[in-house]
Amino acid sequence: MNSRTILLLMSSGELPAIDLRHVWKVFGPGDSTRTLDLAKSGSSRAEILQKTKQTVAVRDVSFSVAQGETFVVMGLSGSGKSTLIRCLSRLIEPTQGEISLSGDDLLAMDEDQLRQLRRGRMSMVFQHFGLFPHRKVIDNIAYGLEVQKIDKSTRLARATEILNTVGLDGWADHYPQQLSGGMQQRVGLARALAVDPQILLFDEPFSALDPLIRKEMQDELIKLQKTMQRTIVFITHDFAEALRLGDRIAIMKDGSFDQIGTPEEIVSAPATPYVREFVNDVPRAKVLSVKSVTVGGQPVANGRSVAAAAKIETIIPMLLERDEPITVLDANNQEIGVVNRASVAKILQAEQK
């Protein structure tokens, strides 16, 4: 889902799948009133800890996620991102704020409503796979349906379908310990998908995998999202992973968001020095679109053209092949300008500074 689609959904009157407003989470004994007052007046985490013996893990976080959007929260260890996603599922109770799911008040739900939510409407995939070692792969995948009291033949048929979807055909009767780490994580993903959730929450699910398997799992998730269009909140400490997966990215630091934007917005216009540290090492040609280097100019008659949404790296071979402008077309196939060697060279030179 591109940023234009997200904006259209947000402005169409359709309720966001997830909506957080001014969410706070304080850890520590005693009443949190003084801690919240100190935080709202601008005191740092360290100052608050010294004065109250409490920690502000999530600090006044607000964001919305459209139906079918992949929203990535990226931050280093201790930034509050895992606490945030647990507040979103109410595995941890927020100290203050509002959370709604398609208009339903999450914080007003009782225990029974929360169980129903987690059994069908929302699924979570963790870094540690959490598979049952005594159950075969097929039974691990079918577990959520078993909890819903779906009959055995129906749940095994659904589990088999999802097993094939995640590329584990033939592994149904194996046990988790017989699978590699990447395959185990596929089982975890399949188990989450088996209940057909509207919302998927991922808490650093691929961080324990080696780089090649990690990329393979990212590719798998991208492929699945293109066909299934679930609403995803994905937590990671890897900026490259955030850029690959996210329709939009939030950069989190010390419990709050430094910046929210599309990968292109964040790479082209980092809002703070902290965000700029991550952006400095990013190959811009892989992230920025042709639209960002489009300039005015006369199209070449019967010349080449490229979509504005294409990445810059895709046109570099075309420009090296011959030095003539390439016409840039928008989503409606209308000409919006041209791209040439000079406009691309400018952005690549800026990257090297």
N, C-alpha and C positions, 0 to 999 in steps of 0.2 A: 504494500500500500504506500503510495507516494504522499508527500506533504500536501499537495493540492487536494487529493482525495480526502485526507484527514480534515482539512479545513472545511471542505464542502459538507462533510458529515457533521462536524461540530456546529456549523452555521445552519444546518437544515432543520434544526429542532429536534433531531434524534438525541435521546439521552445518552451521555457517554456511558460506556460499559463500566468504567471505574472513575470515581470522582472523589478526590481527597481535598479537604479544606482545613488548613491550619492545624495539622496533626503534630502533636508533641508526644514524646515518650521520655519519662524520667525514671531512672533506676536508683534505688537506694531506700533505706528505711525512713519511716516517718512521712509526714505530710509534705506534698510537693509544692505547696503554694508559694513559699519563699523562693524556691529554686526557679519556678516559672517567672516570678516577678523579676528576679535577677537576670534571667536569660532575656526576657523581653526588654529589659533596660540596656542590654548590650554586653553583659558580663560574659567572659569566655568560659569554656568548659573547665579549664584549670582553676579559674577563680571561683567558680560555683562549687567545684569539688572540694576546694579548700574551706569554703565557708559553710557548706551544708552537708558534706559527705555524700552528696548525690551527683549522679551523672546525667547530663542531657544527651540522650542518644539520638533522638530525632527532634529537630528544631524548626517548628513552624513550616512544615512542608505542605505545599498545595500543588496538585496537578490533576489533569483529566486524561483518560485514555479512551480513544474512540473504539467503537466496535470493530474488531478485526485488525487493530493496530498492534505492532510490536514496539513496546516502550521499554527501553533499556536504561537501567540505573547503574551508572559506572562510578566506582569510588575505590580508594585504597582501603586496606584493613583499618578498622576503627572508624570509618566514615559514617556508619549508621545504616548502611544499605540493607543488611540482613535483618536488622531490627525493623526497618521500615516495611519490608515485605511480610514479616511476621505480624505486624500490626494490621496489614492489609488483609490477612487471612484470620485475624484475631487469635492466632496462636500466642500472641502477646497482646495484652489489652493496652490501647493507647491511653496516655494520661489525659489528653485533651484533644479536641478536634472533631471533625465529621468525616465519615466515609460512607459512600453510597455505591451500590452496584445496580446499574440500570434503574436508578431512582429508589431502590430499596435501601433503607437505613441499616447498614451492617451492625452498627453499635447498639441498635435496639433489638437485635435478634436474640432469642433465648437459646439455651443449650440445644434443644431439639431442632430449632431452625438452623443453627450452625452446623449440626451434624448433617442435616439434609443438604445444606450448601456444599459441604466438603465431600459428600458422597456423589454428587452429580453435577452441580453447576460450576464448581471450582476444583481444580486439581493442582497439586504442587509437586515439583521435581527438585530433589535436593542434590547437593554435591556427593554425599554418601548415599549410595543407591537404596539402602534400606529394604533389600529384597529378603524374602523368607527363604533361608537356606534349605529347609526341609520340604519346600514345595517346588515342583517342576516349573519351568519357565511359563508354560501355558496357564498354570494355576496362579502364579504370581500376577500375571496380566489380568486374569479374570477375578482377582480378589475383590476389587471395588464393586463388581456386579454381584458377587456372592453376598457381600454385605447388604446390598440392596434387595437381597432375596430373589434375584432373577433365577429362573430354573436353569439346571446344569447344562442342558443341551444348547439353550440360547446363549448363555454366557460363554461357553466354550467356542461356539460359532463366531461370536463377536471377538473373542480373544484371538482366534486364529486369523480372522480378517486383519486385525491390527498388527499381529505378529508379522504378517506378510508386508504390511504397509511400511514397517520400520526396518525391513530387510533381514528378518530373522527366520525366514522360511526354512523348515527342517530342524529347528532347534527347540521345538515345543516340549519334547520329553526329556530335555536335559535339565540339570540342576544349576543354579547360579554359579557355584564354585567351578563349574566346568567351562565357564565362559570368560572371555577376556574382559578387561575393564570397560572397553568401548561397547562390547556386546551387552554387558550388564546394564550400562546406562541406557541402551536401546530398550531393554526390558522395562526399566524405570519409566521411560518415556511412553512406551506402549501401555503400561499400567495406568498412567495418567490419562491417556487418550481413550482408553476402553470405555470409560463412563460417559464419553461424549460431552466433555465440559465446555462451557462457553468461555471460561477464563482459565488460563494456564499461568502458574507462577513458577519461575525457575530461579533457584538460589545457587548461583555458581555451579551449574550442573556438570560443566565440562572441565573444571579447573584441575581435577585430579588426573586427567587423561594426558597422554603424551601428545606432542604437537600435531603429529599426523592424524591420530585418531580424533583429536579435538576438532581439527578442520573438517574431518569427515562428518562428525556429529553436527557441526554448524551447517554444513551443506544439507544434511538430512533435515534439519529443522527448517531451513529456508525453503526446501522443496515441499515439506509438509504444509508449511504456512501458506504457500501459494495455492494449494488445493483445498485446505481445510478452513482457512481464514478465521482462526481463533483470536481472541484478545489475549495478548501475552505481555506480562511484565517479567523482564529478564534481568537478573542481578549478575554483575561481573566486575572484576578488578582489572580486566584486560581491555584497554582502549581499542585495540585492533578488532577484538571480538565485538565490542559495542558498535563500531563502525560497520561491520559486516552485517549485523543482525537487525539493527534498530531502524525503524521508521523515524523515530525521534529518540534522543538521548538526553538524560539528565546527569550532569556531573555533580556528585555529592562530596561534600567536605565538612567535617566536624558537625554532622547531623543535619545540614541544610543543603539546598541546591545552589550551586554557583551559576549554572546555566542550563537551560532547556532549549533544545533545537534539533533540527534535522542534522545528520552527519555533515552535510555540506555547509549549513549555517555555522556549526561549531568550528569546523576546520577553517572556513574562510574568515570568520569574525569571532575569535575567542573573546569572551567577555571579561575574563580576569587573568591575572598572571598565572594562577593555578591551572586554569584550563589551557593556557598557552603552553605550559610545560608539556602537556600531552600532545598537543597539536604539532609542536616543532618537528617531531620525528615522523610525521605522517606524510607519505608520498601524495601530494595534492592531486596529481593526475589520476590517481586511483579513486579519489573521493569526489572531487569537484566535477560538475557536469559541464558539458559544452556550452550551455546557456551562460555560465559564469564568465566565459571568455569570448562571448559573441559581441561583435562590433558592427557598426554601420558599414555598409559597402554595397557595391553592385554585384549581384550574383552573376556567375559565369553562365553564359547561354549553354544549355544542355550539359551543365557541369554536375559535379557531385553534390550530394546533400547528406545531412546527418540530422538525427533527432536531437532536439535541445536537451533531452534527458540523458543522452548517452554520456559516459564518462570520458574525460579528456584523453585518457590513455588509448582509447579506441581509435582516435583520429590522428594520433602521432604518426603511425605508418603511412597514412594517406597524405599527410603534409610532407613527409620525407620523400614520398614517391614523386610528387611534383608540386612546385611552388605556385599554387593558384588558390584563391579563396574557395571555401566550401560553404554552400548554402545551409543555413540552420533552420529547421522546421519545428514548429511547436506541436502540441498534441493533436491539433486539428489539421496538421499538414500545411500550415500557413508559414510563409517565409517571415522570419523575425530578424534577419541579419546574416552576417557571414562570420566564419572563423578563419584565421590565417596564421601563418608561422609567427608573426610578430605578437599577436594576442596570446598565443600559447606560450611563447618564449618568455613573455612578461611574468606569467604566473609561475613558471618553472624557475626563473631567476629569483623571484621573491622567496621561493622555497629554500633556496641555497643560502640565503642571507642569515 
